Amino acid sequence: MKDAIVSPQTAVPPDTGVSSLDTITAQLLALVIQMEGIVPDLEPHDTREIGRVAAGAKFADLLIAPTITTVTSVPSVPQDLFKVDRARDALMYRDRLRPIAQRMAALTQGLEFTIDSKMSLAGEDALQTYHWAKRAALGPNGAALHPYVDEMRRVVKKAINRHPKKATANSPSTPPAAPPIPHGQTFMAIRPPAEDAASDELPASFYKADEEVS
């Protein structure tokens, strides 16, 4: 018996394995390609033209309808100045396809958020592991961790994208005054988590690793 052909409309079995995810990915890609072929006059996003196109579309939404009325009602208006049929086609194109574009944009945003949510869970675990490894590398048996901690530190700093500020000739010699403490808060309430000189400014939630290993 020949294997069944998987079409975009084929239901995916409830499985979270890699093979199932590959099947879902192939189905989604096939649907995207199919939609790209269905949309009439689809144009790729052109950053060089986005300003001009957006400016014209801004006026078109409200100006096309009264312009059609004017051109079709007043015989003295030059008939080649405004193309009524093209304007009507543009209004129909907008009314039919813009709701679909908005729905697809919502789907794209939801997909990006879902991807980031899964990555965030693993990323938090990775940062907690990194924070633990920095502490453990200072212990008597931490020599084996040093090369791995160095690599993790390099990656974390790259992700933070922290660049030291260069001192200028006009920079004041004294540090700026600390901002006023909000009413009802003490100094300790707004103080960031204590960290060593090599702090990578991790979020406060990641510092619970100390409590877990102490």
N, C-alpha and C positions, 0 to 999 in steps of 0.2 A: 504494500500500500504506500502510495506516495505521500510525503509530508504535506499537510495542509498549508496553503499559502496564507500568510498573515497579512491581512489588509488593514488600513487605518480604522475601519469600522469594527474589527474583530475585538471582542471583549478580552481583557487581560485577566488571567487567573489571579486570585488574591495571594500573591507570593511576593515577599520582600527580598528575595535572593537577587544575586547579580544578574542571572539570566533574565529574570523578570524585568529588572530595571533596564537592561539592554533592549528588551522587547518594547517597553514603554517609550524609550528614547527614539527607537526607530519609527514607532507609530506617530509620535509627535512630530518628528522631522518630516515624515511623509505628509502629514496634514498641513504643515507650514508650507511645504513646496506646492501642495495642491492649492492652497489659498492664494499663494503668490501667482499661480497661473490663472486663477479665476478672476481676480480683481482686474477690472478693465482699466487700461491706461495707467497701470501702476508705475510710479516713478521712484527711483532710489533717492534716499535722503541726501541732498546736496548742500553741504555747509556753505558753499559759495553763493548759493541762491536763496538761502533761508530768509535773509533779511528782506529782500525784495518781495518774495512770495508772501511772507507774513504781513508786510505792509499792505499789499494789494488785497489780501484776503480780509484784513481788518475792516476795510471800507466796504468790501463786497457784501458781507453778511446783511448790512442794513441798506445799502445803496442800490443793489441790483433791482429789487422789486419796484421802487418808485421810478427808476430809470426806464424799466420796461414799460410802465404805464405812460410815462412821458413820451417815449419814442413812438409807441403805438397809438397815442391819442392826438399828437400834434403833427400834422403833415409836414410842417416846415423844418422839422428836425432832420438833418442829413441821415439817410438810411444806412450809409456805410460807416457812420461814426460809432455806432453801438450795435453789436451783433446780438439780436434778441434771441435767436435759437441757441447760440452758444451759452448765453446767460441762463436761459431756462434749463439747459442741460446741466450746467454747473450747480444750480439750485437743487435739481433732482438728485444729482450725484451726492451732494452734501447731505440731503435729508435721508437718503437711503443708506449711505455707507458710514456716516459719522457715528451713529449709535454703535455700529459694529466695531469701528476703530476704538471707541471708548471702552467697549467691553473687552477687546483684545488688550488694550493698555492695562486695564485692571487685572487681567489674567497674567500679563507679564510682570507687573508689580508684585502680585501674589506669589508667582514662581520665584522671583528674585528674593523675596522675603523668606520663603520656605527654604531656599538654598542657604541663605545667610543664617537662618535659625539653626539648621543642622550643623553648619560650620561653627557657629557660636558655641554650641554645647561642647564640641570637641576642642575648640580654641580655649575655652575656660579651663578645661582639664589640662591642656598643654601648658597654659600659663601657671597653673598651680604646681604642675610637675617641675617647671622651670624654676619657680620660686623655691621649691623644696630642694632642688638640685644645687642651687647657689649656696644654701645653708649647709647641705650635706657635704659639699666639696671642701668646706673649711674644717671638717672633722678629720680624725686620724686615718680613716679609710677612704678619704675623698679624692685621692690622687687619680683614680681611674675615671672620675667624673669630669676632671678639668677640661679635656679637649671637647667633650660634649657640651659642657656649660658654656665654653667660649663660643661655640657655634650657635647655641641657642641664644646667647646674649647678642650676637651679631644680628641674628634674624629679628629679635625683638626690637632692637634699636632701629633696624631698617623699617619695621612696621610702624613704629612710633614716628619715624622720620623727624627725629629731634636734631636740630642744628644749633650749635652754640652761637650765641650772639657775639659779634665782633665789637670790641671796644673801639670807640672813636675818640678823636682828640677833644671833642666838645662834651664828652660824657662826664657827668658829675662824679666826683671822687667818692661821694657818700651814697649809699644805697637809697632808693626811694622809700618814703614812709609807708608803713604797712597800712592797708585799708582799714577803716573803722570797723569794729566788731558789731554785727547786727544786734539790735536790742533783744534781750532775752537769751542770748547765747554767750557762753563762756569761751575763753581761749581754747580750752581743751576740746570743746564741742566742735570747733571748726578746724582743728589741727589735723593735717593729713597723717596717715599711718607712718610710724617711725620706720626709717629704712637707712641702710648704710650708704656710704658715699657713692657706691656704684648703682644707686637706685635707677630703675628703668621706668619709674612713674607708672606702675601698674595700677589698675583700678583697685579700690579698697576691698572689694569682694574677694579678690584673689589672695589676700594676705591671710586668709583663714588656714592656709597650708601650715603656717607655724603652729597653730593650735592642734592640728591633726598629728604632727610629728613630735610634739613636745611631750 
